[in-house]
Amino acid sequence: MSPTGRTPAENVEEARYHVQFVVTYLDEPATQVATNAIAMRLSAALEAISALPVEMRDRVCMGEWMEMWGMRKRIAHGYALTDGRLLRTTAERDVPTLLTRLAAELT
């Protein structure tokens, strides 16, 4: 069990749930509302990933956990200063791979 009281599979499923929303928001025009939605869902997904066992988290994050957690901290603590274009570009580039890796943990 993780500190959240959930099993690793439950945390993976929660992260996957949020990441799937990020993918759908990428199909929306790049409005402030869509950017906010991406930020919040990505932050929630990364929070769920943070509760995974280290080995699983490293597999899912491809060795880039510190960078990913840094983005989550920036979203959570510096929301008004988060660059929407950078957030969207990162989501477009990295979220599909993250979704695939999360799904692989459930098989």
N, CA, C and O atoms as a printed pandas DataFrame, in Angstrom:
     atom_number atom_name residue_name chain_id  residue_number  x_coord  y_coord  z_coord
0              1         N          MET        A               1    0.829   -1.188    0.000
1              2        CA          MET        A               1    0.000    0.000    0.000
2              3         C          MET        A               1    0.874    1.253    0.000
3              4         O          MET        A               1    1.961    1.277    0.577
4              5         N          SER        A               2    0.381    2.258   -0.645
5              6        CA          SER        A               2    1.095    3.526   -0.693
6              7         C          SER        A               2    0.636    4.408    0.455
7              8         O          SER        A               2   -0.283    4.048    1.190
8              9         N          PRO        A               3    1.274    5.568    0.614
9             10        CA          PRO        A               3    0.824    6.509    1.646
10            11         C          PRO        A               3   -0.632    6.944    1.444
11            12         O          PRO        A               3   -1.272    7.410    2.387
12            13         N          THR        A               4   -1.154    6.796    0.232
13            14        CA          THR        A               4   -2.539    7.180   -0.034
14            15         C          THR        A               4   -3.518    6.093    0.378
15            16         O          THR        A               4   -4.731    6.301    0.348
16            17         N          GLY        A               5   -2.983    4.904    0.773
17            18        CA          GLY        A               5   -3.840    3.791    1.129
18            19         C          GLY        A               5   -4.313    3.006   -0.082
19            20         O          GLY        A               5   -5.173    2.134    0.042
20            21         N          ARG        A               6   -3.772    3.300   -1.228
21            22        CA          ARG        A               6   -4.153    2.621   -2.461
22            23         C          ARG        A               6   -3.045    1.670   -2.901
23            24         O          ARG        A               6   -1.875    1.847   -2.561
24            25         N          THR        A               7   -3.439    0.673   -3.651
25            26        CA          THR        A               7   -2.457   -0.241   -4.218
26            27         C          THR        A               7   -1.758    0.450   -5.386
27            28         O          THR        A               7   -2.279    1.428   -5.921
28            29         N          PRO        A               8   -0.590   -0.040   -5.788
29            30        CA          PRO        A               8    0.065    0.543   -6.967
30            31         C          PRO        A               8   -0.845    0.525   -8.201
31            32         O          PRO        A               8   -0.878    1.493   -8.961
32            33         N          ALA        A               9   -1.575   -0.561   -8.396
33            34        CA          ALA        A               9   -2.470   -0.626   -9.561
34            35         C          ALA        A               9   -3.543    0.462   -9.495
35            36         O          ALA        A               9   -3.891    1.045  -10.521
36            37         N          GLU        A              10   -4.063    0.736   -8.317
37            38        CA          GLU        A              10   -5.062    1.791   -8.169
38            39         C          GLU        A              10   -4.466    3.166   -8.455
39            40         O          GLU        A              10   -5.120    4.013   -9.062
40            41         N          ASN        A              11   -3.234    3.387   -8.021
41            42        CA          ASN        A              11   -2.567    4.659   -8.313
42            43         C          ASN        A              11   -2.273    4.804   -9.795
43            44         O          ASN        A              11   -2.414    5.893  -10.352
44            45         N          VAL        A              12   -1.861    3.707  -10.446
45            46        CA          VAL        A              12   -1.631    3.743  -11.891
46            47         C          VAL        A              12   -2.939    4.057  -12.609
47            48         O          VAL        A              12   -2.969    4.879  -13.525
48            49         N          GLU        A              13   -4.011    3.405  -12.195
49            50        CA          GLU        A              13   -5.312    3.633  -12.832
50            51         C          GLU        A              13   -5.762    5.079  -12.636
51            52         O          GLU        A              13   -6.311    5.685  -13.557
52            53         N          GLU        A              14   -5.536    5.634  -11.456
53            54        CA          GLU        A              14   -5.902    7.039  -11.234
54            55         C          GLU        A              14   -5.087    7.960  -12.137
55            56         O          GLU        A              14   -5.637    8.868  -12.759
56            57         N          ALA        A              15   -3.777    7.727  -12.209
57            58        CA          ALA        A              15   -2.927    8.553  -13.068
58            59         C          ALA        A              15   -3.376    8.436  -14.519
59            60         O          ALA        A              15   -3.452    9.433  -15.237
60            61         N          ARG        A              16   -3.667    7.228  -14.940
61            62        CA          ARG        A              16   -4.117    6.986  -16.309
62            63         C          ARG        A              16   -5.431    7.722  -16.590
63            64         O          ARG        A              16   -5.611    8.300  -17.661
64            65         N          TYR        A              17   -6.321    7.694  -15.642
65            66        CA          TYR        A              17   -7.602    8.395  -15.766
66            67         C          TYR        A              17   -7.379    9.879  -16.060
67            68         O          TYR        A              17   -7.983   10.433  -16.979
68            69         N          HIS        A              18   -6.511   10.517  -15.278
69            70        CA          HIS        A              18   -6.247   11.942  -15.470
70            71         C          HIS        A              18   -5.519   12.214  -16.786
71            72         O          HIS        A              18   -5.823   13.186  -17.477
72            73         N          VAL        A              19   -4.562   11.357  -17.128
73            74        CA          VAL        A              19   -3.794   11.553  -18.361
74            75         C          VAL        A              19   -4.688   11.418  -19.589
75            76         O          VAL        A              19   -4.484   12.117  -20.582
76            77         N          GLN        A              20   -5.669   10.534  -19.533
77            78        CA          GLN        A              20   -6.594   10.407  -20.661
78            79         C          GLN        A              20   -7.354   11.709  -20.896
79            80         O          GLN        A              20   -7.632   12.063  -22.042
80            81         N          PHE        A              21   -7.689   12.416  -19.838
81            82        CA          PHE        A              21   -8.337   13.720  -19.993
82            83         C          PHE        A              21   -7.381   14.716  -20.634
83            84         O          PHE        A              21   -7.790   15.510  -21.481
84            85         N          VAL        A              22   -6.113   14.680  -20.240
85            86        CA          VAL        A              22   -5.134   15.593  -20.846
86            87         C          VAL        A              22   -5.120   15.385  -22.354
87            88         O          VAL        A              22   -5.107   16.354  -23.113
88            89         N          VAL        A              23   -5.122   14.144  -22.791
89            90        CA          VAL        A              23   -5.116   13.842  -24.222
90            91         C          VAL        A              23   -6.339   14.457  -24.909
91            92         O          VAL        A              23   -6.219   15.028  -25.994
92            93         N          THR        A              24   -7.493   14.345  -24.290
93            94        CA          THR        A              24   -8.694   14.920  -24.920
94            95         C          THR        A              24   -8.637   16.448  -24.934
95            96         O          THR        A              24   -9.104   17.074  -25.886
96            97         N          TYR        A              25   -8.074   17.049  -23.893
97            98        CA          TYR        A              25   -7.970   18.513  -23.857
98            99         C          TYR        A              25   -7.005   19.034  -24.916
99           100         O          TYR        A              25   -7.116   20.183  -25.344
100          101         N          LEU        A              26   -6.063   18.204  -25.340
101          102        CA          LEU        A              26   -5.134   18.632  -26.395
102          103         C          LEU        A              26   -5.847   18.821  -27.729
103          104         O          LEU        A              26   -5.349   19.521  -28.611
104          105         N          ASP        A              27   -7.006   18.199  -27.875
105          106        CA          ASP        A              27   -7.795   18.367  -29.100
106          107         C          ASP        A              27   -8.574   19.679  -29.106
107          108         O          ASP        A              27   -9.105   20.086  -30.139
108          109         N          GLU        A              28   -8.639   20.331  -27.962
109          110        CA          GLU        A              28   -9.361   21.601  -27.839
110          111         C          GLU        A              28   -8.461   22.758  -28.297
111          112         O          GLU        A              28   -7.236   22.637  -28.272
112          113         N          PRO        A              29   -9.064   23.869  -28.712
113          114        CA          PRO        A              29   -8.245   25.048  -29.017
114          115         C          PRO        A              29   -7.436   25.460  -27.772
115          116         O          PRO        A              29   -7.852   25.210  -26.641
116          117         N          ALA        A              30   -6.312   26.074  -27.995
117          118        CA          ALA        A              30   -5.402   26.446  -26.907
118          119         C          ALA        A              30   -5.907   27.672  -26.151
119          120         O          ALA        A              30   -5.277   28.729  -26.170
120          121         N          THR        A              31   -7.036   27.519  -25.495
121          122        CA          THR        A              31   -7.595   28.602  -24.687
122          123         C          THR        A              31   -7.043   28.492  -23.264
123          124         O          THR        A              31   -6.423   27.493  -22.898
124          125         N          GLN        A              32   -7.278   29.519  -22.488
125          126        CA          GLN        A              32   -6.852   29.493  -21.089
126          127         C          GLN        A              32   -7.571   28.390  -20.321
127          128         O          GLN        A              32   -6.985   27.752  -19.446
128          129         N          VAL        A              33   -8.833   28.169  -20.647
129          130        CA          VAL        A              33   -9.603   27.121  -19.970
130          131         C          VAL        A              33   -9.005   25.751  -20.259
131          132         O          VAL        A              33   -8.837   24.947  -19.342
132          133         N          ALA        A              34   -8.682   25.474  -21.522
133          134        CA          ALA        A              34   -8.069   24.186  -21.874
134          135         C          ALA        A              34   -6.705   24.036  -21.217
135          136         O          ALA        A              34   -6.365   22.957  -20.734
136          137         N          THR        A              35   -5.927   25.104  -21.194
137          138        CA          THR        A              35   -4.614   25.059  -20.549
138          139         C          THR        A              35   -4.750   24.791  -19.060
139          140         O          THR        A              35   -3.984   24.005  -18.502
140          141         N          ASN        A              36   -5.707   25.429  -18.413
141          142        CA          ASN        A              36   -5.945   25.186  -16.991
142          143         C          ASN        A              36   -6.351   23.731  -16.750
143          144         O          ASN        A              36   -5.899   23.104  -15.791
144          145         N          ALA        A              37   -7.195   23.208  -17.616
145          146        CA          ALA        A              37   -7.630   21.817  -17.481
146          147         C          ALA        A              37   -6.455   20.862  -17.639
147          148         O          ALA        A              37   -6.336   19.897  -16.884
148          149         N          ILE        A              38   -5.589   21.119  -18.608
149          150        CA          ILE        A              38   -4.394   20.292  -18.798
150          151         C          ILE        A              38   -3.524   20.355  -17.551
151          152         O          ILE        A              38   -3.052   19.327  -17.066
152          153         N          ALA        A              39   -3.315   21.545  -17.038
153          154        CA          ALA        A              39   -2.470   21.718  -15.856
154          155         C          ALA        A              39   -3.015   20.945  -14.655
155          156         O          ALA        A              39   -2.267   20.249  -13.970
156          157         N          MET        A              40   -4.290   21.068  -14.408
157          158        CA          MET        A              40   -4.873   20.413  -13.235
158          159         C          MET        A              40   -4.870   18.894  -13.372
159          160         O          MET        A              40   -4.556   18.190  -12.413
160          161         N          ARG        A              41   -5.215   18.385  -14.544
161          162        CA          ARG        A              41   -5.223   16.926  -14.735
162          163         C          ARG        A              41   -3.801   16.365  -14.719
163          164         O          ARG        A              41   -3.567   15.287  -14.174
164          165         N          LEU        A              42   -2.866   17.078  -15.304
165          166        CA          LEU        A              42   -1.482   16.620  -15.287
166          167         C          LEU        A              42   -0.949   16.618  -13.859
167          168         O          LEU        A              42   -0.262   15.681  -13.452
168          169         N          SER        A              43   -1.259   17.644  -13.113
169          170        CA          SER        A              43   -0.842   17.709  -11.716
170          171         C          SER        A              43   -1.423   16.542  -10.917
171          172         O          SER        A              43   -0.716   15.920  -10.123
172          173         N          ALA        A              44   -2.693   16.248  -11.121
173          174        CA          ALA        A              44   -3.334   15.140  -10.413
174          175         C          ALA        A              44   -2.710   13.804  -10.803
175          176         O          ALA        A              44   -2.514   12.938   -9.951
176          177         N          ALA        A              45   -2.397   13.634  -12.080
177          178        CA          ALA        A              45   -1.759   12.390  -12.534
178          179         C          ALA        A              45   -0.391   12.228  -11.899
179          180         O          ALA        A              45   -0.040   11.139  -11.445
180          181         N          LEU        A              46    0.371   13.289  -11.863
181          182        CA          LEU        A              46    1.715   13.212  -11.278
182          183         C          LEU        A              46    1.654   12.965   -9.775
183          184         O          LEU        A              46    2.524   12.295   -9.220
184          185         N          GLU        A              47    0.653   13.490   -9.130
185          186        CA          GLU        A              47    0.455   13.221   -7.702
186          187         C          GLU        A              47    0.203   11.728   -7.483
187          188         O          GLU        A              47    0.761   11.136   -6.559
188          189         N          ALA        A              48   -0.626   11.121   -8.319
189          190        CA          ALA        A              48   -0.885    9.678   -8.206
190          191         C          ALA        A              48    0.380    8.875   -8.493
191          192         O          ALA        A              48    0.656    7.886   -7.814
192          193         N          ILE        A              49    1.144    9.295   -9.492
193          194        CA          ILE        A              49    2.390    8.603   -9.825
194          195         C          ILE        A              49    3.383    8.701   -8.673
195          196         O          ILE        A              49    4.168    7.779   -8.452
196          197         N          SER        A              50    3.356    9.802   -7.943
197          198        CA          SER        A              50    4.300    9.983   -6.830
198          199         C          SER        A              50    4.113    8.930   -5.747
199          200         O          SER        A              50    5.036    8.666   -4.977
200          201         N          ALA        A              51    2.929    8.326   -5.678
201          202        CA          ALA        A              51    2.640    7.319   -4.658
202          203         C          ALA        A              51    3.051    5.905   -5.083
203          204         O          ALA        A              51    2.907    4.959   -4.308
204          205         N          LEU        A              52    3.560    5.761   -6.302
205          206        CA          LEU        A              52    3.978    4.440   -6.774
206          207         C          LEU        A              52    5.295    4.019   -6.129
207          208         O          LEU        A              52    6.087    4.870   -5.723
208          209         N          PRO        A              53    5.530    2.719   -6.034
209          210        CA          PRO        A              53    6.856    2.264   -5.600
210          211         C          PRO        A              53    7.917    2.830   -6.550
211          212         O          PRO        A              53    7.667    2.989   -7.745
212          213         N          VAL        A              54    9.073    3.123   -6.023
213          214        CA          VAL        A              54   10.128    3.799   -6.786
214          215         C          VAL        A              54   10.429    3.087   -8.105
215          216         O          VAL        A              54   10.547    3.740   -9.142
216          217         N          GLU        A              55   10.554    1.773   -8.081
217          218        CA          GLU        A              55   10.896    1.035   -9.300
218          219         C          GLU        A              55    9.816    1.212  -10.372
219          220         O          GLU        A              55   10.123    1.412  -11.547
220          221         N          MET        A              56    8.575    1.136   -9.959
221          222        CA          MET        A              56    7.459    1.299  -10.893
222          223         C          MET        A              56    7.407    2.736  -11.403
223          224         O          MET        A              56    7.210    2.975  -12.595
224          225         N          ARG        A              57    7.580    3.668  -10.511
225          226        CA          ARG        A              57    7.564    5.087  -10.895
226          227         C          ARG        A              57    8.656    5.368  -11.919
227          228         O          ARG        A              57    8.432    6.091  -12.889
228          229         N          ASP        A              58    9.845    4.792  -11.701
229          230        CA          ASP        A              58   10.947    5.010  -12.640
230          231         C          ASP        A              58   10.659    4.404  -14.008
231          232         O          ASP        A              58   11.026    4.982  -15.031
232          233         N          ARG        A              59   10.007    3.244  -14.035
233          234        CA          ARG        A              59    9.631    2.638  -15.320
234          235         C          ARG        A              59    8.629    3.526  -16.054
235          236         O          ARG        A              59    8.775    3.799  -17.245
236          237         N          VAL        A              60    7.622    3.964  -15.330
237          238        CA          VAL        A              60    6.575    4.792  -15.930
238          239         C          VAL        A              60    7.144    6.115  -16.434
239          240         O          VAL        A              60    6.755    6.596  -17.498
240          241         N          CYS        A              61    8.048    6.694  -15.686
241          242        CA          CYS        A              61    8.568    8.032  -15.992
242          243         C          CYS        A              61    9.835    8.022  -16.836
243          244         O          CYS        A              61   10.384    9.078  -17.151
244          245         N          MET        A              62   10.290    6.849  -17.197
245          246        CA          MET        A              62   11.456    6.720  -18.066
246          247         C          MET        A              62   12.681    7.450  -17.516
247          248         O          MET        A              62   13.462    8.031  -18.270
248          249         N          GLY        A              63   12.838    7.413  -16.202
249          250        CA          GLY        A              63   13.998    8.039  -15.578
250          251         C          GLY        A              63   13.923    9.550  -15.480
251          252         O          GLY        A              63   14.923   10.191  -15.158
252          253         N          GLU        A              64   12.785   10.128  -15.744
253          254        CA          GLU        A              64   12.657   11.587  -15.724
254          255         C          GLU        A              64   11.736   12.070  -14.608
255          256         O          GLU        A              64   11.101   13.118  -14.723
256          257         N          TRP        A              65   11.671   11.298  -13.535
257          258        CA          TRP        A              65   10.749   11.648  -12.457
258          259         C          TRP        A              65   11.022   13.027  -11.870
259          260         O          TRP        A              65   10.085   13.794  -11.648
260          261         N          MET        A              66   12.254   13.350  -11.621
261          262        CA          MET        A              66   12.548   14.639  -10.980
262          263         C          MET        A              66   12.065   15.808  -11.841
263          264         O          MET        A              66   11.546   16.792  -11.313
264          265         N          GLU        A              67   12.230   15.706  -13.148
265          266        CA          GLU        A              67   11.754   16.756  -14.036
266          267         C          GLU        A              67   10.225   16.822  -14.020
267          268         O          GLU        A              67    9.634   17.901  -14.008
268          269         N          MET        A              68    9.603   15.639  -14.021
269          270        CA          MET        A              68    8.142   15.594  -14.006
270          271         C          MET        A              68    7.591   16.149  -12.693
271          272         O          MET        A              68    6.617   16.901  -12.690
272          273         N          TRP        A              69    8.214   15.776  -11.591
273          274        CA          TRP        A              69    7.769   16.275  -10.295
274          275         C          TRP        A              69    8.001   17.782  -10.202
275          276         O          TRP        A              69    7.213   18.502   -9.589
276          277         N          GLY        A              70    9.074   18.246  -10.806
277          278        CA          GLY        A              70    9.337   19.690  -10.849
278          279         C          GLY        A              70    8.230   20.435  -11.582
279          280         O          GLY        A              70    7.832   21.525  -11.172
280          281         N          MET        A              71    7.733   19.842  -12.671
281          282        CA          MET        A              71    6.622   20.466  -13.391
282          283         C          MET        A              71    5.376   20.485  -12.512
283          284         O          MET        A              71    4.659   21.485  -12.473
284          285         N          ARG        A              72    5.115   19.391  -11.810
285          286        CA          ARG        A              72    3.952   19.335  -10.931
286          287         C          ARG        A              72    4.048   20.403   -9.841
287          288         O          ARG        A              72    3.058   21.059   -9.519
288          289         N          LYS        A              73    5.238   20.571   -9.280
289          290        CA          LYS        A              73    5.421   21.599   -8.246
290          291         C          LYS        A              73    5.210   22.995   -8.828
291          292         O          LYS        A              73    4.639   23.869   -8.175
292          293         N          ARG        A              74    5.666   23.193  -10.039
293          294        CA          ARG        A              74    5.496   24.497  -10.688
294          295         C          ARG        A              74    4.010   24.783  -10.915
295          296         O          ARG        A              74    3.537   25.899  -10.696
296          297         N          ILE        A              75    3.282   23.748  -11.360
297          298        CA          ILE        A              75    1.837   23.911  -11.575
298          299         C          ILE        A              75    1.153   24.215  -10.247
299          300         O          ILE        A              75    0.345   25.139  -10.152
300          301         N          ALA        A              76    1.482   23.430   -9.223
301          302        CA          ALA        A              76    0.782   23.546   -7.939
302          303         C          ALA        A              76    1.139   24.816   -7.174
303          304         O          ALA        A              76    0.289   25.391   -6.494
304          305         N          HIS        A              77    2.380   25.253   -7.279
305          306        CA          HIS        A              77    2.829   26.356   -6.428
306          307         C          HIS        A              77    3.090   27.662   -7.178
307          308         O          HIS        A              77    3.249   28.717   -6.564
308          309         N          GLY        A              78    3.133   27.585   -8.480
309          310        CA          GLY        A              78    3.370   28.796   -9.252
310          311         C          GLY        A              78    2.420   28.883  -10.415
311          312         O          GLY        A              78    2.798   29.280  -11.517
312          313         N          TYR        A              79    1.177   28.507  -10.163
313          314        CA          TYR        A              79    0.186   28.348  -11.222
314          315         C          TYR        A              79    0.105   29.555  -12.143
315          316         O          TYR        A              79    0.077   29.400  -13.364
316          317         N          ALA        A              80    0.069   30.725  -11.588
317          318        CA          ALA        A              80   -0.068   31.937  -12.412
318          319         C          ALA        A              80    1.170   32.169  -13.272
319          320         O          ALA        A              80    1.113   32.875  -14.279
320          321         N          LEU        A              81    2.277   31.575  -12.872
321          322        CA          LEU        A              81    3.525   31.778  -13.604
322          323         C          LEU        A              81    3.839   30.640  -14.565
323          324         O          LEU        A              81    4.856   30.683  -15.258
324          325         N          THR        A              82    2.987   29.630  -14.618
325          326        CA          THR        A              82    3.221   28.496  -15.495
326          327         C          THR        A              82    2.988   28.916  -16.942
327          328         O          THR        A              82    1.942   29.478  -17.268
328          329         N          ASP        A              83    3.952   28.644  -17.799
329          330        CA          ASP        A              83    3.872   28.991  -19.217
330          331         C          ASP        A              83    2.941   28.004  -19.920
331          332         O          ASP        A              83    3.275   26.828  -20.063
332          333         N          GLY        A              84    1.799   28.472  -20.350
333          334        CA          GLY        A              84    0.799   27.631  -20.986
334          335         C          GLY        A              84    1.295   26.966  -22.257
335          336         O          GLY        A              84    0.967   25.810  -22.526
336          337         N          ARG        A              85    2.080   27.683  -23.035
337          338        CA          ARG        A              85    2.617   27.086  -24.273
338          339         C          ARG        A              85    3.572   25.950  -23.962
339          340         O          ARG        A              85    3.543   24.908  -24.616
340          341         N          LEU        A              86    4.426   26.154  -22.955
341          342        CA          LEU        A              86    5.364   25.101  -22.565
342          343         C          LEU        A              86    4.599   23.897  -22.021
343          344         O          LEU        A              86    4.933   22.754  -22.335
344          345         N          LEU        A              87    3.597   24.146  -21.225
345          346        CA          LEU        A              87    2.788   23.070  -20.661
346          347         C          LEU        A              87    2.117   22.267  -21.776
347          348         O          LEU        A              87    2.137   21.037  -21.765
348          349         N          ARG        A              88    1.537   22.964  -22.716
349          350        CA          ARG        A              88    0.845   22.287  -23.816
350          351         C          ARG        A              88    1.829   21.519  -24.696
351          352         O          ARG        A              88    1.550   20.387  -25.094
352          353         N          THR        A              89    2.967   22.118  -25.001
353          354        CA          THR        A              89    3.981   21.441  -25.807
354          355         C          THR        A              89    4.477   20.180  -25.107
355          356         O          THR        A              89    4.638   19.132  -25.733
356          357         N          THR        A              90    4.717   20.293  -23.815
357          358        CA          THR        A              90    5.152   19.133  -23.047
358          359         C          THR        A              90    4.084   18.048  -23.070
359          360         O          THR        A              90    4.393   16.868  -23.240
360          361         N          ALA        A              91    2.841   18.442  -22.901
361          362        CA          ALA        A              91    1.744   17.470  -22.916
362          363         C          ALA        A              91    1.642   16.806  -24.287
363          364         O          ALA        A              91    1.464   15.590  -24.366
364          365         N          GLU        A              92    1.749   17.570  -25.350
365          366        CA          GLU        A              92    1.658   16.997  -26.697
366          367         C          GLU        A              92    2.792   16.019  -26.965
367          368         O          GLU        A              92    2.589   14.974  -27.582
368          369         N          ARG        A              93    3.975   16.362  -26.501
369          370        CA          ARG        A              93    5.160   15.547  -26.765
370          371         C          ARG        A              93    5.248   14.328  -25.854
371          372         O          ARG        A              93    5.603   13.243  -26.314
372          373         N          ASP        A              94    4.932   14.488  -24.572
373          374        CA          ASP        A              94    5.234   13.445  -23.592
374          375         C          ASP        A              94    4.040   12.653  -23.070
375          376         O          ASP        A              94    4.201   11.509  -22.644
376          377         N          VAL        A              95    2.863   13.232  -23.097
377          378        CA          VAL        A              95    1.711   12.562  -22.493
378          379         C          VAL        A              95    1.314   11.271  -23.216
379          380         O          VAL        A              95    0.974   10.299  -22.542
380          381         N          PRO        A              96    1.340   11.210  -24.548
381          382        CA          PRO        A              96    0.997    9.929  -25.185
382          383         C          PRO        A              96    1.905    8.776  -24.734
383          384         O          PRO        A              96    1.428    7.663  -24.515
384          385         N          THR        A              97    3.191    9.036  -24.597
385          386        CA          THR        A              97    4.115    8.004  -24.118
386          387         C          THR        A              97    3.811    7.655  -22.671
387          388         O          THR        A              97    3.836    6.481  -22.299
388          389         N          LEU        A              98    3.530    8.639  -21.865
389          390        CA          LEU        A              98    3.183    8.389  -20.464
390          391         C          LEU        A              98    1.931    7.525  -20.376
391          392         O          LEU        A              98    1.874    6.599  -19.567
392          393         N          LEU        A              99    0.947    7.812  -21.186
393          394        CA          LEU        A              99   -0.285    7.020  -21.190
394          395         C          LEU        A              99    0.010    5.567  -21.562
395          396         O          LEU        A              99   -0.523    4.647  -20.941
396          397         N          THR        A             100    0.840    5.363  -22.553
397          398        CA          THR        A             100    1.225    4.004  -22.968
398          399         C          THR        A             100    1.951    3.283  -21.846
399          400         O          THR        A             100    1.692    2.104  -21.605
400          401         N          ARG        A             101    2.841    3.958  -21.167
401          402        CA          ARG        A             101    3.613    3.333  -20.093
402          403         C          ARG        A             101    2.729    3.009  -18.887
403          404         O          ARG        A             101    2.931    1.991  -18.226
404          405         N          LEU        A             102    1.769    3.855  -18.607
405          406        CA          LEU        A             102    0.830    3.573  -17.519
406          407         C          LEU        A             102   -0.014    2.337  -17.862
407          408         O          LEU        A             102   -0.221    1.459  -17.024
408          409         N          ALA        A             103   -0.492    2.288  -19.104
409          410        CA          ALA        A             103   -1.290    1.133  -19.524
410          411         C          ALA        A             103   -0.473   -0.163  -19.429
411          412         O          ALA        A             103   -1.009   -1.211  -19.069
412          413         N          ALA        A             104    0.810   -0.088  -19.751
413          414        CA          ALA        A             104    1.676   -1.279  -19.689
414          415         C          ALA        A             104    1.807   -1.793  -18.262
415          416         O          ALA        A             104    1.982   -2.994  -18.056
416          417         N          GLU        A             105    1.725   -0.920  -17.289
417          418        CA          GLU        A             105    1.827   -1.338  -15.893
418          419         C          GLU        A             105    0.579   -2.111  -15.439
419          420         O          GLU        A             105    0.621   -2.837  -14.447
420          421         N          LEU        A             106   -0.504   -1.951  -16.158
421          422        CA          LEU        A             106   -1.750   -2.614  -15.783
422          423         C          LEU        A             106   -1.912   -3.979  -16.447
423          424         O          LEU        A             106   -2.839   -4.718  -16.116
424          425         N          THR        A             107   -1.035   -4.318  -17.365
425          426        CA          THR        A             107   -1.150   -5.611  -18.050
426          427         C          THR        A             107   -0.328   -6.679  -17.375
427          428         O          THR        A             107   -0.314   -7.825  -17.826
